[in-house]
Amino acid sequence: MSSKKYFDEVALQWDNMQQSLFSEDVREKAFSAAGVKKGKIAADIGAGSGFITEGLIDKGLNVIAVDQSEAMLAEMRKKFSSAEEIEYRLGKAEKLPIPDEAVDYAFANMYLHHVESPLKAIKEMVRILKPGGGLMILDIVLLKELPDSIKNSIEAYVGCVSWAVLKDKYIEAIEEAGFKEVRIIDETSFPYESLENDPTSRAIIENLNISPEEAKEAVSSVISINIYGIKSLQD
Ligand SMILES: C[S@@+](CC[C@H](N)C(=O)[O-])C[C@H]1O[C@@H](n2cnc3c(N)ncnc32)[C@H](O)[C@@H]1O
C-alpha cells in the first residue's frame, strides 16, 4: 500500500494512534535544542494531524504545514480552525510547496522513513531553509541490520515503511545533503512490552513465528532518534 493511501485511511484515527507513539517531552526537547523563537517561521513536513505544529504555535511561531494526504490536512484544519498562524499546503516530499530559503526551521516527525526518496526529501529541506536555519528530524533508525525475514514481514504488514537504515547511514545522509554540526539530541528504545500491546507489532511477531527471545533481540535493534543540523551560511 502506498503511504498516501495508508495515511488517507488512518487520518481520522491518527490523533489517537500518535498519542501512544510520541511524547510531549520529546517534542519539548526538540524545540529547546533547536532554540525555537517566537515570531519565526517553521515548516512542519509530513505534518499529519499537527502534533509538531501544535507545539510550535503554542510557542508563538508561524507554521507552514505540508502533507501529501488531503485527509490528514483536513483533520488538521478542523482541529486548528481558529489558528491563523498555520498555512496548509498539500505536497510531496520530493518537491515541497515552499520557496527557496523561506523558513527558519524545518521539522519532520516520523516522516522520512515513509518517503520513497529520503535523500531527495532531505535536500528539499535544505532548499527551503534560510542559511543558518535549523533542521530537526525525529525518526526511527536501526542499531543493527534486521534479518530479511523480519524486514519482509514488516513490509507486508506496514507496507508504507520505505527507509529503515542504520543510524550512522542516516546521519551521513543528513551531512551529505548539506547540514553542519549534525548532532543527536535524544535516543529512545522501544520497550518490548509496549509493542506486544500494539496490534500491528503483535501481528508481525506472530506471523514470523519466532521465539520471544528472537523477537526481543529484533526489537532492541530499532530505536527512535532526534537529530539536529544547521544549514550552512554559504553553499
Ligand atoms: C507517521 S505520520 C506523522 C505525522 C506527524 N508528523 C505527527 O507527528 O503526528 C507521517 C506523515 O507523513 C506524511 N508523508 C509520508 N510520506 C510523504 C511524502 N512522500 N510526502 C509528503 N508527506 C508524506 C503522511 O501523509 C503522514 O501524514
PDBQT file of the ligand as one rigid body, heavy atoms in Angstrom, charges set to zero:
ROOT
HETATM    1  C1  LIG A 301       3.710   8.879  10.806  1.00  0.00    +0.000 C 
HETATM    2  S1  LIG A 301       2.865  10.260  10.183  1.00  0.00    +0.000 S 
HETATM    3  C2  LIG A 301       3.483  11.533  11.250  1.00  0.00    +0.000 C 
HETATM    4  C3  LIG A 301       2.599  12.735  11.268  1.00  0.00    +0.000 C 
HETATM    5  C4  LIG A 301       3.047  13.888  12.149  1.00  0.00    +0.000 C 
HETATM    6  N1  LIG A 301       4.384  14.362  11.811  1.00  0.00    +0.000 N 
HETATM    7  C5  LIG A 301       2.934  13.600  13.623  1.00  0.00    +0.000 C 
HETATM    8  O1  LIG A 301       3.863  13.963  14.344  1.00  0.00    +0.000 OA
HETATM    9  O2  LIG A 301       1.919  13.056  14.070  1.00  0.00    +0.000 OA
HETATM   10  C6  LIG A 301       3.696  10.596   8.638  1.00  0.00    +0.000 C 
HETATM   11  C7  LIG A 301       3.067  11.704   7.804  1.00  0.00    +0.000 C 
HETATM   12  O3  LIG A 301       3.947  11.965   6.711  1.00  0.00    +0.000 OA
HETATM   13  C8  LIG A 301       3.178  12.098   5.524  1.00  0.00    +0.000 C 
HETATM   14  N2  LIG A 301       4.025  11.655   4.398  1.00  0.00    +0.000 N 
HETATM   15  C9  LIG A 301       4.558  10.422   4.211  1.00  0.00    +0.000 A 
HETATM   16  N3  LIG A 301       5.244  10.376   3.053  1.00  0.00    +0.000 NA
HETATM   17  C10 LIG A 301       5.141  11.607   2.489  1.00  0.00    +0.000 A 
HETATM   18  C11 LIG A 301       5.621  12.177   1.277  1.00  0.00    +0.000 A 
HETATM   19  N4  LIG A 301       6.352  11.455   0.416  1.00  0.00    +0.000 N 
HETATM   20  N5  LIG A 301       5.336  13.465   1.006  1.00  0.00    +0.000 NA
HETATM   21  C12 LIG A 301       4.587  14.197   1.893  1.00  0.00    +0.000 A 
HETATM   22  N6  LIG A 301       4.091  13.715   3.041  1.00  0.00    +0.000 NA
HETATM   23  C13 LIG A 301       4.361  12.438   3.351  1.00  0.00    +0.000 A 
HETATM   24  C14 LIG A 301       1.994  11.171   5.733  1.00  0.00    +0.000 C 
HETATM   25  O4  LIG A 301       0.886  11.501   4.898  1.00  0.00    +0.000 OA
HETATM   26  C15 LIG A 301       1.715  11.323   7.216  1.00  0.00    +0.000 C 
HETATM   27  O5  LIG A 301       0.766  12.320   7.480  1.00  0.00    +0.000 OA
ENDROOT
TORSDOF 0
